Amino acid sequence: MTDSTLSASHAPQHAASPDPRRWAALTVLCLAQFMLILDVTVVNVALPDIGADLRLSRSALTWVVTSYTLAFGGLMLLGGRLADALGARRTFLAGLALFTGASLAAGLAGGAGALLTARAAQGVGAALLSPAALSLVTSTFDGEERRRALGVWAGIGGAGAAVGVLLGGLLTSGPGWHWIFYVNVPVGVAVLAVLPSLVAARPPRPARLDLPGAVLVTGGTVALIKGVVTAGDQGWSSAQALIPLALAAVLYAAFAIVERAAGAPLIDVRLLARRPVLAGAFLILVATALLISTFFLTSVHLQQDRGYSALRTGVAFLPIAVATGAGAHIAGRLLGTVGARQLAAAGMAVAALGLVPVAWTHQGSGVWSTLVPALSVASFGSGAVFVTAFTTGLAMVPAADSGLASGALNTFHEVGGSIGVAVVSTIAASGIQGGVASAFAHAYAACAIAAGAAALVALVVVPPGKPRMAGGPHGH
């Protein structure tokens, strides 16, 4: 990708009149994305019930979560390239149909094999759907409206993780764990029925699929996520963690070599070297790691150390979900006037400050007087970072590559969540295994330090000024 290509993409490809359906389309796209993010955390509070009902081992329970994130994160870049080549709407609908059918299969599962297969299929569907949906958002809106749309998108992404814990508690304590999967079915069917009338299809752009590159990057991402997840259980020095991490490094290096030599590469590696994309990837990686890891820590801490039920744990996450969405909404409003660098650094700083009180968590500290308010502040900051990250990462990316760029950023989202949970699991191992509150406090403290350091790094890596969006509205 050359600078001249980027410069040419500044101007809209056509001066289409604003379509009033685009905000309805945004609502439908965000609803679909909400299901995907929700499915990362909705399972957590239901795991004890799933294990007891299906008689699953501890290892099998881990794979109930991991099989989804492995497929989701590992296939994201391929999903993004398919969205660009086949059309974002077509790829979105195919991914949503697979995800909806797999959700039904997961709810009906009567054993470990059926459940894990359905969870992996959900991940494949999500990998097709998510980058295509974000591509549709960025190509439907332009300028200030795109910043507002990405603010809504980021808020949904951040709040979805917290709402997943709430919904998981409500459904598990009510109709049963099967409904954490069944709930996706009517939503998916409704979106499949409505979206074609809101978003126009674009002609496909026939292109050769870079299969060697797709295999290498998918294998590398799967190995990376597998390594960091295993490190959370076995430790970072264990062979079970080091071998897949080393394999990931080898596969990523081979991927870079293959892409430079390929006539029709899966991704132009120069796209990932551009400062806005790098900055967006860094912010998404850290913000997701902070958000998902603190949700994981808090869910385990409340149920294991405080004796909370799944329902009470879910209710405790309600204000945290609201705060996450509020942070993203306000950041979307301010981004056009304040600038991405200042907003990213401020969001990370707020997240760090919010985590400071919970770094002194102990058995007698109040859940509603200390833990929930502090985590709500931290999540408010993380929500603000999400919208800044997506807006920065997609700035100056031509419409023809929007699906691929979206896939790259969403890959960092999944990898960030896996890394965050693996790190805090290692730090809080004694607390998770034996209910030691101080271990949770140490893990929260590590998150606060990471957020503070990220605030300083953001002042260097995020480009100054206000993000400029490439291209205009294009109907996909």
Beta strands, then each sheet from edge to edge (+ up, - down):
end
